[in-house]
Structures are given as structure tokens and as C-alpha cells.
Amino acid sequence: MAIGSVPELQREFWSGFRTVVEDSDSPFVATAALPQGWMNIAIGRSGIQLLASMRTTGWSTEDGGAEIRAEVHIQDNFAWFDQLAAHKAEIEAAYGGELQWVKVEGTKSTRIFINRAIDVTNRNTWPECYEWLVEHISRLKAAVGPWVGKLE
């Protein structure tokens, strides 16, 4: 399927996502629809945020597949990641499932996420993508949000 330019596809995807969030009783606010692979979502403190992400190709050269992610992104603060990781069992219990916890030495950021393989270049999958992202961003916010104010 010809998708046009990736930035056009991204802006269109996030525009649709924003509409879905605005029309729902979601516990978060969607930001502007930009031509990028993610949308930042506030969680109440600078340096840590929720991200809704979409990729038209894989996250790494090894996987090669398109997917969506709901994630907690911590920029430049391994200490906060470690503090959250100390409560991993409680956070995952509140979330209602297992999450991926990624701390890569030599990088500036860490991630706590859940992902799903899906072809985001197929616009017919977008309603399913939006539903999944709203559900999982909401669950992440509920699970991690109470800990954010306690980070030192």
C-alpha cells in the first residue's frame, strides 16, 4: 500500500488519535498532531512523560516490524528509573500485566513500555491502534502516576 510520505502519515495518525482522545473520557490530554513517531503526554512532572508511539518500521534493525507502544519515558535520570524499578511488582500489578523495563547504559533515557506489532501504514488498523493506545496509556498513567510525585 502506498502511504505517501511518512511525516504526512504520522500527522494524520496523530490527528485521528487526538480526536479519539478528545471524544472519550480518557484520563489524559492529547497534544498537537505533529509529523513524528510519538505524542508526548504529561504525567505531572518534567523529565518524565508518557509517550504514545507508532513506527512504520521496526524499533530496531533486528525486528523489522511496524508497531505501536505505550510507554513511560524518563529523560536523563537513571535514579528515577531505579526508584520506579524498586516498585516494579506494585506498578505491574496496578497496570494489570507485565511491562518491559529498559535501562541501557550509555544512553540518556530509559523506558517502561508495552508494545504491539501492527501495520500502522494500513489506515484500516487505526481505530484498533487508537483504542489500544488509549487503554494502555490510561493504564500506565494509573499505575505509574502515583509514584511520580515521590521521585527524588
N, C-alpha and C positions, 0 to 999 in steps of 0.2 A: 504494500500500500504506500503510495507516495504521500509523504507527510508534510511537504513544504519545508520551510526552514525550521530547525529545532527551536530557535528563540520564539518564533510565531506559535509553534505548538505549545511551548511552555506557557506563554502568556495566555493562550486560550484555555489551557488546562487549569491554570490557577484562577482565571476569571470565573470559570464554572465552579470550581471548588469554593471560591469566596461567596458566590451566590447561594450555594447549598448551605454553607455555614450561616450566612445571614438569615436564611429562611428557616433555620432549625432552632432548636433550643440548646444549642451547643454551649458548653461552659467556657469557650474561648472565642476570641475575636480574630478573624482572618485579616491579614494585612493586604496591601496593594498587590495586584497580579502583575508580577514582573517576569521578564523573559530569562528565567533562571530555573535551575532544577530543584529549588526548595522555596518554602514560605516560612518565614520566621513567625513564631507565635510566643507572645510574652508569657512568662510563668511567675513574674513578680520580683525579679531581681536581675540586675545587669550582670553579664558574664555567664549566665545560664539561660537557656531558652529551649522551647520546644521547636522542632522542625518537622514539617510535612515535606517529604522529598519524593521526587519522581525522577527516574532515569530512563532514557530511551535505549541505553545500552547498559551493560553490567557495571557494577560498582568497582570491579577490578578486572584486570586482564584475564584472570583465571575463570570467572563465572560467565562472562559474555552475555548475560540475560538482562532484560529490562525488568524493573521492579519499582515498588513504592515502599517508603519507610515512614514510620512514626518514631521520632527519636527525641531524646534529651541530649542537647549539645552543650558541653562546658568548654569554654574557651580559656586557655592559659591558666588553668587551675587544677592541677592534679590532686591537690589536697581536698578540694570539694568532691571530686570523683571518689577518692578514698573514703571520705566520710559517708557518702551515699552507699558505697560498696559494703561498708561495715553493717548496713541495714538491708542488704540485698534480699534476704529471705522475707523481711517485712514488706519491702517495696514490691517484690514479685507477688506476694500474697495479696496485697492491695490491688495490684494490677490484674491479677487473676491468671497469671501464666508466667512462663519463663521469658526472660529478656536477654539480649546479647549485651555484654559489658565489654567495651573495647577501650583499652588504655595502651597506646602504642608509644613506647619511649622514643624520644627524638622528634615527636610531633608537638603541636601546640594545643591540640584539642582532644577531648575524649567524648565517647558516645555511649548511651544506653538506648537500645533500639529493638524494634521488631520490624521485620520486613516481609514482603510478599512478592513473589515473582508474578508479573502480569504485563501484558503488552500495552503500554501506555500510548503507543503510536496508533492503536486502534481506538478511535473515539467511542465505539460501542461499549468499550470496557469502562469508560469514565464514570458513569453513575455508580458502578461497583467500586471503583477506586475511591470515589468521594465518600461513599458510605463507610468503607473500611478505614480510611484516614480519619474521618470524624470520630468513629468509635475508638480507635486506638490512641489518637491524640488525647481524647477525653479521658480514657483510662490511665494514660501516662500522667496527665496533669493531676488526676485524683490521687495517684499512687506516690508521685514524687513531690507534688506541690507542698504538702505539709512539712517536708524536710527542708525545703529551700530556705526558709527563714532561720533555720537552725545552723546553717553552714557557717563555719568560721574561717 
